[in-house]
Amino acid sequence: MKSSVEREQLVNTLNYYEFDVLVIGGGITGAGIALDAVTRGMSVALVEMQDFAAGTSSRSTKLVHGGLRYLKQLEVKMVADVGKEREIVYENAVHVTEPIWMLLPFHKKGTFGPLTTSAGLKMYDYLAGVKKDERRLMLSDQETLEKEPLIKSKGLLGGGYYVEYRTDDARLTIEVIKKAMEKGAVCLNYAKARSFIYDDHNQVIGAEIVDTVSNKRISIHAKKVVNATGPWVDGVRALDAIENNKKLKLTKGVHIVIDQSVFPLKQAVYFDTPDKRMVFAIPRDGKTYVGTTDTFFEGDIRHPVATPEDVDYLIEAIHSMFPLVHVTSHQVESTWAGVRPLIYEDGKNPSEISRKDEVWQSEAGLFTIAGGKLTGYRKMAETIVDKISKQLGDEKYGPCVTKHLTLSGGDIGGSKQWEAFLTQKEQMALAYGLTGLEGRKLAKMYGTNVDKVFQYAQILSTITSSLPLALLAQIYYAVHEEMAYSPVDFLVRRTGMLYFDIKHFTEYKEEVVNVMKQLLHYSDEKIIVFNKQLEILLGEATLKESRD
Ligand SMILES: Cc1cc2nc3c(=O)[nH]c(=O)nc-3n(C[C@H](O)[C@H](O)[C@H](O)COP(=O)(O)OP(=O)(O)OC[C@H]3O[C@@H](n4cnc5c(N)ncnc54)[C@H](O)[C@@H]3O)c2cc1C
């Protein structure tokens, strides 16, 4: 991937060439399309108006999952398609995705009973082609409590035990973008599509972009243009001269993060809420996070926030399933909220609207893709790039090759090599001035790219800094190899610190700004803006505003 320091070169390239495909939107959907298209031999440009993954793709439940609950809505094909993708996503990026056993407890009068759980999970295994040692187990009430003693014992009948995958959505998106760039795609963050360019026959042949870092205008010409802007899809389509009838319905989902000392969950659980929805509680890095809510949303898509009502709803759900846990909103360390870009279906409530994806093309030739799941990004990309390939002339381009294409950092040799890889990097780290534990943590985050992070650590080991060497090396890596431009890019989407390590976020944020200032030569005005951004984000995530 390019460095944020080399933006100007990227801008010039975008201005200069005519591309086969221009993708608007750098969430997981746009990233997947860029990777699929470039690896078939197409020339590809991608623009993202914020940072990569700053939209919904850093605000999900962070699971690569088939959507078990959609079986209840008889969305069998979607569950089958997405379910099968889980292992592919995992094997191609072992460093960002890991299998976890999920517990689905069932109580008297709950959503699922013993028979429906058993049948549902069996069907899930079958549809998703789950391998033998990961197929569902059915547990008695006692066995369920052994797995997770905090679960409500009253009325407990047993539990289903099955495998899902935990991921870091923003890092997954960034590893896809990095791979696409490695293969030749030209991707730029902080570049907003403002209008479309048309030929004499009213066909879209590109877009006018503004680079919001330099305020330069860029005209990108492309044979095919794809609108992959998630919740912004309707806004971007409105820029197209000819519209069509499909509309999005946005719903908001909130997650809360609680320290393990308050909610010592040891096992991921998928459980009923009092109003008969289902939410996840997932242990991660010394914290437990719980979500999600699902409510219609009409606010500012850039800044969806958790309201006190959202937080109370999730706390009530925790209390009803884990009666021994006494958590208050003051103990919620951080939150995040995301907006689902769902295809409008008249008369349905938020949780009933299908999560399936759809692709459509306007009369002016603009492709739009919306709906879907993080998990299904590769398949969604395949579907739309198949259509593009057909229109560009199939014979010129190869078939989709992403099924067995490792993402950036994923060349570990598959999941079987993972533990050996971590052990090796743990030992290697010592030679670069890092501890074994730091080396292991970095290897888990960056996969095979950890070698570059180690090299930065070695170069920086003689510098005096109030930041730990590992963190300093991560900043250098993020700026030089992952196009992090603002401190928020680093603290939220490159490291997830805002959500899962609020203590260090607060402790180090000022120094992170200083280091990035040296690397990226921020003006004084910019620093004021960035500091303000950090304060607002911290306030939103920690519910400071609503508690005060
Ligand atoms: C609360 C919640 C939980 C979820 N949990 C899961 C889960 O656990 N597993 C799962 O598989 N899926 C999950 N999903 C679904 C998944 O997160 C989304 O389907 C996916 O992230 C959508 O990605 P996207 O790229 O389409 O949209 P986004 O990630 O929103 O990307 C669109 C991008 O387009 C950019 N953009 C907009 N306008 C312009 C413009 N004019 N010019 C340039 N760029 C522009 C935006 O800045 C944005 O970054 C969840 C969703 C939510 C809301």
The ligand as an SDF file (V2000), in Angstrom:
LIG
                    3D

 53 58  0  0  0  0  0  0  0  0999 V2000
  -24.5540   -2.4780   14.0080 C   0  0  0  0  0  0  0  0  0  0  0  0
  -24.1420   -3.3520   12.8540 C   0  0  0  0  0  0  0  0  0  0  0  0
  -23.6330   -4.6120   13.0940 C   0  0  0  0  0  0  0  0  0  0  0  0
  -23.2400   -5.4210   12.0330 C   0  0  0  0  0  0  0  0  0  0  0  0
  -22.6490   -6.6020   12.3040 N   0  0  0  0  0  0  0  0  0  0  0  0
  -22.2030   -7.3740   11.3030 C   0  0  0  0  0  0  0  0  0  0  0  0
  -21.4660   -8.5510   11.5870 C   0  0  0  0  0  0  0  0  0  0  0  0
  -21.1590   -8.8630   12.7430 O   0  0  0  0  0  0  0  0  0  0  0  0
  -21.0680   -9.3090   10.5510 N   0  0  0  0  0  0  0  0  0  0  0  0
  -21.3560   -8.9750    9.2570 C   0  0  0  0  0  0  0  0  0  0  0  0
  -20.9940   -9.7510    8.3760 O   0  0  0  0  0  0  0  0  0  0  0  0
  -21.9930   -7.8260    8.9450 N   0  0  0  0  0  0  0  0  0  0  0  0
  -22.4070   -7.0120    9.9430 C   0  0  0  0  0  0  0  0  0  0  0  0
  -23.0260   -5.8260    9.6700 N   0  0  0  0  0  0  0  0  0  0  0  0
  -23.1850   -5.4270    8.2720 C   0  0  0  0  0  0  0  0  0  0  0  0
  -21.8870   -4.8390    7.7100 C   0  0  0  0  0  0  0  0  0  0  0  0
  -21.2090   -4.0850    8.6780 O   0  0  0  0  0  0  0  0  0  0  0  0
  -22.2070   -3.9640    6.5060 C   0  0  0  0  0  0  0  0  0  0  0  0
  -22.9840   -4.7060    5.6000 O   0  0  0  0  0  0  0  0  0  0  0  0
  -20.9590   -3.4860    5.7790 C   0  0  0  0  0  0  0  0  0  0  0  0
  -20.0030   -2.9660    6.6660 O   0  0  0  0  0  0  0  0  0  0  0  0
  -21.3340   -2.4430    4.7490 C   0  0  0  0  0  0  0  0  0  0  0  0
  -20.1670   -2.0580    4.0990 O   0  0  0  0  0  0  0  0  0  0  0  0
  -20.2090   -1.0200    2.9130 P   0  0  0  0  0  0  0  0  0  0  0  0
  -18.8570   -0.9570    2.3440 O   0  0  0  0  0  0  0  0  0  0  0  0
  -21.3230   -1.3550    1.9920 O   0  0  0  0  0  0  0  0  0  0  0  0
  -20.6130    0.3550    3.5980 O   0  0  0  0  0  0  0  0  0  0  0  0
  -19.6190    1.3850    4.4570 P   0  0  0  0  0  0  0  0  0  0  0  0
  -18.7090    0.5990    5.2620 O   0  0  0  0  0  0  0  0  0  0  0  0
  -20.5150    2.3290    5.0890 O   0  0  0  0  0  0  0  0  0  0  0  0
  -18.7970    2.0320    3.2870 O   0  0  0  0  0  0  0  0  0  0  0  0
  -19.3200    3.0260    2.4280 C   0  0  0  0  0  0  0  0  0  0  0  0
  -18.2620    4.1060    2.2950 C   0  0  0  0  0  0  0  0  0  0  0  0
  -18.6200    5.0110    1.2570 O   0  0  0  0  0  0  0  0  0  0  0  0
  -18.0480    6.2690    1.5930 C   0  0  0  0  0  0  0  0  0  0  0  0
  -18.7030    7.3180    0.7980 N   0  0  0  0  0  0  0  0  0  0  0  0
  -19.9690    7.7700    0.9150 C   0  0  0  0  0  0  0  0  0  0  0  0
  -20.1950    8.7440    0.0070 N   0  0  0  0  0  0  0  0  0  0  0  0
  -19.0490    8.9200   -0.6920 C   0  0  0  0  0  0  0  0  0  0  0  0
  -18.6610    9.7930   -1.7430 C   0  0  0  0  0  0  0  0  0  0  0  0
  -19.5090   10.7040   -2.2560 N   0  0  0  0  0  0  0  0  0  0  0  0
  -17.4100    9.7070   -2.2310 N   0  0  0  0  0  0  0  0  0  0  0  0
  -16.5170    8.7960   -1.7040 C   0  0  0  0  0  0  0  0  0  0  0  0
  -16.8480    7.9430   -0.7010 N   0  0  0  0  0  0  0  0  0  0  0  0
  -18.0930    8.0020   -0.2000 C   0  0  0  0  0  0  0  0  0  0  0  0
  -18.3270    6.3760    3.0940 C   0  0  0  0  0  0  0  0  0  0  0  0
  -17.4840    7.3140    3.7080 O   0  0  0  0  0  0  0  0  0  0  0  0
  -18.1190    4.9490    3.5620 C   0  0  0  0  0  0  0  0  0  0  0  0
  -16.8380    4.7300    4.1180 O   0  0  0  0  0  0  0  0  0  0  0  0
  -23.4060   -4.9730   10.7030 C   0  0  0  0  0  0  0  0  0  0  0  0
  -23.9100   -3.7000   10.4590 C   0  0  0  0  0  0  0  0  0  0  0  0
  -24.2530   -2.8820   11.5280 C   0  0  0  0  0  0  0  0  0  0  0  0
  -24.7430   -1.4980   11.2830 C   0  0  0  0  0  0  0  0  0  0  0  0
  1  2  1  0
  2  3  1  0
  2 52  2  0
  3  4  2  0
  4  5  1  0
  4 50  1  0
  5  6  2  0
  6  7  1  0
  6 13  1  0
  7  8  2  0
  7  9  1  0
  9 10  1  0
 10 11  2  0
 10 12  1  0
 12 13  2  0
 13 14  1  0
 14 15  1  0
 14 50  1  0
 15 16  1  0
 16 17  1  0
 16 18  1  0
 18 19  1  0
 18 20  1  0
 20 21  1  0
 20 22  1  0
 22 23  1  0
 23 24  1  0
 24 25  2  0
 24 26  1  0
 24 27  1  0
 27 28  1  0
 28 29  2  0
 28 30  1  0
 28 31  1  0
 31 32  1  0
 32 33  1  0
 33 34  1  0
 33 48  1  0
 34 35  1  0
 35 36  1  0
 35 46  1  0
 36 37  1  0
 36 45  1  0
 37 38  2  0
 38 39  1  0
 39 40  1  0
 39 45  2  0
 40 41  1  0
 40 42  2  0
 42 43  1  0
 43 44  2  0
 44 45  1  0
 46 47  1  0
 46 48  1  0
 48 49  1  0
 50 51  2  0
 51 52  1  0
 52 53  1  0
M  END
$$$$
